[in-house]
């Protein structure tokens, strides 16, 4: 998990702000994350953008339950030199569930975390269980990620 973040959302009805605690990037990463968040689409997986709280986080959210993107955290504990890298629309991702790498041979259900691999800033996308296939969400976000973070170490 990137620096830890807490999500609070409403199920059904009008959804209020999504509370996001966690990463506070600085320097060049902060600039990249600010540009990335500003460039994210108004809709992801057909879901409308949500307000986040506090607004000074490098984060964005869509839908209810919220799909949450955060930028600028540290490497997830599950990321190792031998971690499997899944590529979606030219962006490499580590896929974890409850902090552990997923087994690509087994079906996934429940909340899934995707974290970019090999980019200048770590971007995490937390996808609640109802949004499947989760990779569709990554396609919606790949363009802004590619444009606003560099890829010094691509997936191999």
N, C-alpha and C positions, 0 to 999 in steps of 0.2 A: 504494500500500500504506500502511496506517495505521501510521506510526511503525516499521514493520518488525516482523515476528514470524516465528519459526521454529517449524515443526511437526515433531514426531517422534512417529510412531505405529507400531503393529505391524499387519501384514497377517495376517488370519486368527488363529484361536485367541483366547485371553484377552488383551485389550488392557490395557496399563498406562496410567499417566497421560499426558496430552498436554502436552508442554512448549510453553509459550507465552511468548515474550519480546515486549515491546512494550507498547502505550501505557500510560502512567502519567498519568492525568488528575488534575486538582486542582480545588478550589473547587466551584462548582455542577455542573460537568460530572462530577466524581467522584461526587457524590451521586446524580445521575441515572443514571450508569453502574452504580453499586452496586445501585440499585433495579431497574434493567433486568435485570442478570444474575441477581439473586435471583428475578425474576419469569419467567425463561425456563422453558419447559416441560421436563418430564422426558424427553419424547420429541419428536424432530423428524424428519420424513419416516420415521416408524416406527422410528427408531434411538434407542437408549438414551443417556442422558447419560453423559459420561465425566468423570473427575477431571482437573483441569488442574494443572499445576505450573509456576511457584509459584502457590499458591492466592490470593495477594494481587493477582493481575491481574484487570482488568475483562474477563473472558472466560468463555466456556462452550464445550463441545464435545460432539458426539454422534457415535456410529458409529465404524466402522473400515473404511476410512480416515476420519479425523475431519473432520466439518463443524465449522468453528470460527467463533465470533462473538467479536469484540473491540469494545470501546467506549472512546471517549475519545481517539483518535488525532487526527492532523492531516488536513487535506484531501489527498486523493490528487493526485499530480502530473497525472493525466489529467483532472482536473475543471477545466473552463473555463466561462465565461459561456454558451458555445454548446453545451455538452455535452448529449447526449440524456438525458432523464430517463424511466425506465420506472417506471410506478406499479403496485404490487402491493398490494392491500388497503389503499389510501389511504396508502401509504408510497412516497416517491420514491427511486429507486435509480440510481446510476451503475453500469454493468456494464463490467468490464474483464477482459482476459485478458493475462497477462504485462505488466501495467502500461499497456496500451493499450485505448482504448475499443473495444467490439465493434461489428461491422457487423450491424445488426439484420436484414439481408436474407440473411445466411449462417447455416447451421446451426453450432451450437457443440459442441465436444467438448473434453475435458480440464478442468483446473481453472479455475474462474471466480470472480472476486471481485465482490461486490456491496457498494457503499458508499452509505449513506443520503445524500440530497441535501436541503438546506434545513432540517435539524433542528438543535436546540441542541447535540447531540453527534454526532460522526461514529460510525456503527456499521458495521463491516465484517463481512461473512459470506463466508468462503472455502469454496467448495463443490468437493470433488474430482469428477473426471470421472464416476465410477460413479453419482452421484446426479442423474439426469435424469428429468423436467424439474426444473431447479434452482429455478424459480419456486415450486414446491410448498413448498419449505423456507422461502421468504420469507413465505408465508401463515401458516405455523406461528409465525413470529417477529414478525409485524406488530403484533399486539395489545400485547405488552409494549413494543415500540418506541414505539407511539403513546401508551401510558399514561405512559411514564417519560421521554420526551424531548418537547420542544415543537417546533413547526413554524413558525419565524418567516418562512421563505421557501419556500412550497410550490412544487412543480414547476409550471411554466406550460406 
